[in-house]
Amino acid sequence: MTTSEKNELLDQLSACHNRVNYFSLLAGDKAQGSAMFRHTEEQNRRLNEEIDMLLRGLYADWNGNAAHLKGEFAHINEELAKNLSEIEHDANVAQNAAQASDHIDEVIGLAASLITADDNLECYLGVYGSGYP
């Protein structure tokens, strides 16, 4: 996968992350203190960690077909946008929150699958200070 393709995937992931942040705010407004809110906060943290790892591993080998993954992320972004719009308008909040949560888990799984640990990856992940060789 080229660096340009990786950057395109990171753009899609950033859009997902923005929606997850917004979902977290909506969950806080609609159900602060609930299990949904706590789960959303955990998902937000996990996605942030995956994106950080991908940024630090930008020059490592990534797995997968970039075009396919870009389409997957775009589809998930569209679905999240629909779910968030419905939640904003108090339409089927519980159902849309559950669907959004499933989409977030899907994004986290896809992001986690992009890089696999190997001996050469350690230098990209911070063993040598800044995270870059």
Secondary structure by P-SEA (a helix, b strand, c coil): ccaaaaaaaaaaaaaaaaaaaaaaaaaaacccccaaaaaaaaaaaaaaaaaaaaaaaccccccccaaaaaaaaaaaaaaaaaaaaaaaaccaaaaaaaaaaaaaaaaaaaaaacccccccccccccccccccc
